[in-house]
């Protein structure tokens, strides 16, 4: 199933994928859903402007000093320290 340009399903999940973690700890090529953003600061406002909102589906494309994430058709490079403030969870399996 494809939602917002991201393919979701069992094939995209890894056996060691956590159920909830910081975005900075999420594995490469894994889908996630945004659970929580940092409270009322500039970072939170900027992430919201970029389309990173609670409930948004994202995929981590690259890890390292910066993470490259995809949401819909957009690809964003985010600093690892900023990603550590974003809580994400595993995408529920589609039956």
Backbone as ProteinMPNN parsed JSONL, in Angstrom:
{"seq_chain_A": "XXXXXXXXXXXXXXXXXXXXXXXXXXXXXXXXXXXXXXXXXXXXXXXXXXXXXXXXXXXXXXXXXXXXXXXXXXXXXXXXXXXXXXXXXXXXXXX", "coords_chain_A": {"N_chain_A": [[0.85, -1.182, 0.0], [0.539, 2.217, -0.79], [1.042, 5.305, 0.674], [0.993, 8.72, 0.695], [3.168, 8.697, -1.037], [4.884, 6.859, 0.097], [5.705, 3.519, 0.501], [4.035, 1.161, 2.415], [4.056, -1.532, 4.711], [4.5, -5.038, 5.564], [6.853, -5.807, 4.272], [8.515, -3.66, 4.548], [9.316, -3.56, 7.138], [11.693, -4.218, 9.689], [13.029, -6.907, 11.607], [14.24, -6.114, 13.967], [13.241, -3.628, 14.413], [12.313, -0.948, 16.453], [9.372, -0.259, 18.515], [8.833, 2.291, 19.313], [10.722, 5.285, 19.322], [13.359, 7.808, 19.312], [13.599, 9.894, 16.458], [16.202, 10.18, 15.561], [17.351, 7.765, 16.232], [16.169, 5.922, 14.625], [16.063, 3.315, 12.197], [17.649, 3.08, 8.974], [15.85, 3.102, 5.887], [13.421, 2.419, 7.014], [9.972, 2.719, 7.712], [8.038, 5.136, 9.503], [5.827, 6.644, 11.901], [5.119, 9.891, 12.932], [5.022, 10.66, 16.302], [5.307, 12.553, 18.346], [6.281, 15.953, 18.745], [8.849, 18.308, 19.739], [7.973, 20.548, 22.386], [6.416, 23.787, 21.975], [8.69, 25.408, 20.677], [11.13, 27.031, 18.489], [12.165, 25.042, 16.825], [10.129, 23.092, 16.74], [8.104, 24.584, 15.483], [9.319, 25.038, 12.989], [9.64, 22.416, 11.991], [6.97, 21.716, 11.725], [6.21, 23.524, 9.73], [7.605, 22.398, 7.634], [6.178, 20.148, 7.207], [6.339, 18.019, 8.934], [4.491, 16.55, 11.119], [2.571, 15.445, 14.002], [1.363, 12.194, 13.457], [2.099, 12.07, 10.816], [3.394, 10.164, 8.127], [6.632, 8.951, 7.636], [9.811, 8.193, 6.107], [13.014, 7.022, 6.803], [15.731, 7.779, 4.938], [18.492, 8.126, 4.844], [21.17, 7.908, 7.198], [23.405, 9.346, 9.629], [25.53, 12.131, 10.292], [23.628, 13.912, 9.544], [20.177, 13.323, 8.972], [18.316, 12.033, 6.299], [15.081, 12.321, 5.421], [11.945, 11.194, 4.136], [8.833, 12.517, 3.387], [5.818, 12.165, 2.037], [6.149, 13.556, -1.138], [8.353, 15.01, -0.557], [11.766, 15.405, 0.358], [13.815, 15.699, 3.114], [16.651, 17.081, 4.743], [17.81, 16.718, 7.914], [19.26, 17.864, 10.976], [20.957, 15.632, 13.166], [20.81, 16.145, 15.917], [18.48, 17.661, 16.083], [16.644, 15.782, 15.246], [16.648, 14.077, 17.402], [14.822, 15.073, 19.166], [12.368, 14.426, 18.184], [9.762, 12.161, 18.458], [9.058, 8.975, 17.217], [7.102, 6.236, 15.895], [6.53, 2.755, 15.086], [5.005, 1.888, 11.99], [1.744, 0.737, 11.854], [0.963, -2.614, 10.873], [-0.449, -3.37, 7.705], [-3.376, -4.992, 6.909]], "CA_chain_A": [[0.0, 0.0, 0.0], [1.313, 3.454, -0.853], [0.393, 6.456, 1.279], [1.851, 9.904, 0.613], [4.389, 8.374, -1.755], [5.698, 5.923, 0.862], [5.138, 2.184, 0.53], [3.919, 0.693, 3.788], [3.665, -2.927, 4.821], [5.414, -5.947, 6.229], [8.133, -5.868, 3.58], [9.325, -2.513, 4.937], [9.657, -3.636, 8.551], [12.826, -5.051, 10.065], [12.735, -7.659, 12.829], [14.744, -5.405, 15.141], [12.69, -2.28, 14.426], [11.63, -0.658, 17.719], [8.001, 0.204, 18.366], [8.857, 3.737, 19.535], [12.085, 5.766, 19.569], [13.671, 9.117, 18.743], [13.851, 9.81, 15.025], [17.647, 10.039, 15.352], [17.711, 6.362, 16.459], [15.407, 5.07, 13.712], [16.895, 2.662, 11.192], [17.558, 3.466, 7.565], [14.872, 2.391, 5.056], [12.264, 2.008, 7.812], [8.863, 3.663, 7.79], [7.664, 5.527, 10.858], [4.787, 7.656, 12.031], [5.525, 10.876, 13.939], [4.172, 10.599, 17.483], [5.396, 13.754, 19.188], [7.289, 16.95, 18.432], [9.21, 19.074, 20.93], [6.98, 21.577, 22.724], [6.43, 25.178, 21.599], [9.895, 26.173, 20.395], [11.348, 27.327, 17.07], [12.355, 23.785, 16.109], [8.807, 22.512, 16.531], [7.421, 25.394, 14.475], [9.963, 24.818, 11.695], [9.291, 21.072, 11.539], [5.572, 21.764, 11.294], [6.196, 24.215, 8.44], [8.154, 21.479, 6.643], [5.25, 19.036, 7.017], [6.558, 16.971, 9.934], [3.439, 16.749, 12.117], [2.123, 14.184, 14.601], [0.526, 11.414, 12.56], [2.692, 12.049, 9.487], [4.217, 9.017, 7.769], [7.941, 9.321, 7.11], [10.768, 7.111, 5.909], [14.406, 7.436, 6.94], [16.464, 7.363, 3.744], [19.919, 8.117, 5.168], [21.545, 8.258, 8.56], [24.754, 9.9, 9.751], [25.483, 13.408, 11.009], [22.319, 14.427, 9.16], [19.262, 12.304, 8.487], [17.479, 12.404, 5.171], [13.793, 11.671, 5.59], [10.969, 11.48, 3.092], [7.434, 12.591, 3.756], [5.15, 12.436, 0.767], [7.119, 13.728, -2.223], [9.447, 15.86, -0.082], [12.905, 14.825, 1.065], [14.372, 16.727, 3.981], [17.864, 16.781, 5.499], [17.637, 17.256, 9.266], [20.381, 17.608, 11.877], [20.716, 14.528, 14.089], [20.411, 16.684, 17.224], [17.074, 18.047, 15.97], [15.868, 14.54, 15.15], [16.573, 13.416, 18.713], [13.67, 15.624, 19.882], [11.142, 13.957, 17.531], [9.416, 10.77, 18.783], [8.371, 8.261, 16.139], [6.719, 4.867, 16.194], [6.402, 1.858, 13.934], [3.754, 1.979, 11.248], [0.976, -0.5, 12.043], [0.898, -3.478, 9.703], [-1.66, -3.268, 6.917], [-3.877, -6.346, 6.66]], "C_chain_A": [[0.892, 1.239, 0.0], [0.48, 4.6, -0.306], [1.388, 7.601, 1.258], [3.187, 9.591, -0.049], [5.307, 7.407, -1.042], [4.994, 4.576, 0.879], [5.185, 1.654, 1.953], [3.559, -0.786, 3.767], [4.743, -3.756, 5.476], [6.79, -5.97, 5.571], [9.063, -4.738, 4.013], [9.787, -2.57, 6.386], [10.853, -4.557, 8.754], [12.501, -5.714, 11.382], [13.163, -6.895, 14.075], [14.213, -3.977, 15.241], [11.966, -2.029, 15.751], [10.199, -0.198, 17.475], [7.9, 1.709, 18.555], [10.278, 4.158, 19.873], [12.199, 7.207, 19.084], [13.946, 8.922, 17.257], [15.336, 9.601, 14.748], [18.117, 8.592, 15.525], [17.031, 5.409, 15.486], [16.316, 4.529, 12.624], [16.627, 3.184, 9.782], [16.58, 2.549, 6.831], [13.686, 1.848, 5.844], [11.219, 3.124, 7.811], [8.554, 3.956, 9.25], [6.503, 6.506, 10.788], [5.231, 8.592, 13.158], [4.516, 10.833, 15.086], [4.143, 11.916, 18.245], [6.532, 14.651, 18.706], [7.662, 17.677, 19.713], [8.208, 20.199, 21.15], [7.385, 22.967, 22.303], [7.714, 25.934, 21.389], [10.041, 26.385, 18.887], [11.507, 26.056, 16.243], [11.01, 23.15, 15.776], [8.054, 23.261, 15.435], [8.004, 25.141, 13.084], [9.626, 23.433, 11.13], [7.851, 21.022, 11.038], [5.45, 22.456, 9.932], [6.688, 23.305, 7.318], [7.257, 20.259, 6.412], [5.454, 17.877, 7.961], [5.607, 17.266, 11.1], [3.126, 15.422, 12.784], [1.138, 13.485, 13.663], [1.074, 11.298, 11.142], [3.527, 10.788, 9.29], [5.516, 9.508, 7.175], [8.769, 8.059, 6.904], [12.164, 7.697, 6.05], [15.172, 6.884, 5.747], [17.955, 7.248, 3.991], [20.127, 8.482, 6.616], [22.992, 8.745, 8.55], [24.666, 11.168, 10.576], [24.165, 14.114, 10.744], [21.472, 13.251, 8.723], [18.519, 12.862, 7.292], [16.201, 11.601, 5.326], [12.883, 12.076, 4.443], [9.595, 11.498, 3.717], [6.677, 13.02, 2.508], [6.183, 12.498, -0.336], [8.341, 14.531, -1.784], [10.527, 15.042, 0.618], [13.577, 15.95, 1.828], [15.645, 16.224, 4.642], [17.731, 17.489, 6.844], [18.864, 16.924, 10.114], [20.008, 16.502, 12.86], [20.247, 15.048, 15.444], [18.953, 17.149, 17.209], [16.179, 16.81, 15.929], [15.72, 13.842, 16.493], [15.387, 13.926, 19.531], [12.335, 15.128, 19.327], [10.933, 12.487, 17.874], [8.642, 10.158, 17.626], [8.036, 6.84, 16.587], [6.604, 4.062, 14.913], [5.036, 2.048, 13.289], [2.999, 0.667, 11.461], [0.904, -1.295, 10.74], [-0.464, -3.345, 9.022], [-2.121, -4.68, 6.587], [-4.312, -6.543, 5.244]], "O_chain_A": [[1.889, 1.29, 0.719], [-0.64, 4.841, -0.756], [2.508, 7.463, 1.752], [4.218, 10.15, 0.327], [6.411, 7.15, -1.521], [3.818, 4.494, 1.232], [6.224, 1.687, 2.612], [2.828, -1.234, 2.884], [5.776, -3.234, 5.895], [7.796, -6.139, 6.261], [10.279, -4.849, 3.857], [10.567, -1.722, 6.82], [10.994, -5.563, 8.058], [11.771, -5.149, 12.197], [12.527, -7.01, 15.123], [14.688, -3.198, 16.068], [11.098, -2.813, 16.133], [9.85, 0.205, 16.365], [6.988, 2.341, 18.023], [10.968, 3.471, 20.626], [11.255, 7.758, 18.516], [14.472, 7.885, 16.853], [15.691, 8.911, 13.792], [19.176, 8.228, 15.014], [17.291, 4.207, 15.52], [17.237, 5.215, 12.181], [15.537, 3.657, 9.459], [16.499, 1.357, 7.127], [13.017, 0.919, 5.394], [11.546, 4.308, 7.899], [8.782, 3.119, 10.124], [6.239, 7.113, 9.749], [5.667, 8.134, 14.215], [3.31, 10.953, 14.869], [3.095, 12.345, 18.729], [7.598, 14.176, 18.313], [6.892, 17.673, 20.673], [7.659, 20.739, 20.19], [8.572, 23.291, 22.277], [7.828, 27.049, 21.896], [9.183, 25.972, 18.107], [11.047, 25.989, 15.103], [10.787, 22.72, 14.644], [7.44, 22.645, 14.564], [7.26, 25.04, 12.109], [9.359, 23.293, 9.936], [7.555, 20.362, 10.042], [4.674, 22.02, 9.081], [6.239, 23.427, 6.178], [7.531, 19.437, 5.538], [4.806, 16.841, 7.809], [5.884, 18.114, 11.948], [3.385, 14.369, 12.201], [0.206, 14.101, 13.146], [0.563, 10.509, 10.348], [4.279, 10.39, 10.179], [5.514, 10.382, 6.308], [8.466, 7.0, 7.454], [12.461, 8.748, 5.482], [15.256, 5.669, 5.563], [18.616, 6.381, 3.421], [19.368, 9.26, 7.195], [23.708, 8.569, 7.564], [23.82, 11.274, 11.464], [23.646, 14.825, 11.605], [21.989, 12.284, 8.163], [18.136, 14.032, 7.28], [16.222, 10.371, 5.36], [13.028, 13.15, 3.859], [9.234, 10.604, 4.483], [6.884, 14.119, 1.992], [7.01, 11.594, -0.463], [9.271, 14.712, -2.57], [10.235, 14.111, 1.369], [13.873, 17.01, 1.276], [15.713, 15.067, 5.057], [17.559, 18.707, 6.902], [19.438, 15.842, 9.99], [18.872, 16.443, 13.331], [19.369, 14.445, 16.06], [18.264, 17.039, 18.223], [15.093, 16.798, 16.507], [14.765, 13.093, 16.699], [14.985, 13.276, 20.496], [11.287, 15.375, 19.923], [11.806, 11.658, 17.621], [7.689, 10.75, 17.119], [8.619, 6.319, 17.538], [6.583, 4.608, 13.81], [4.046, 2.333, 13.963], [3.567, -0.407, 11.264], [0.798, -0.727, 9.653], [-1.495, -3.224, 9.684], [-1.352, -5.477, 6.049], [-4.758, -7.631, 4.88]]}, "name": "protein", "num_of_chains": 1, "seq": "XXXXXXXXXXXXXXXXXXXXXXXXXXXXXXXXXXXXXXXXXXXXXXXXXXXXXXXXXXXXXXXXXXXXXXXXXXXXXXXXXXXXXXXXXXXXXXX"}
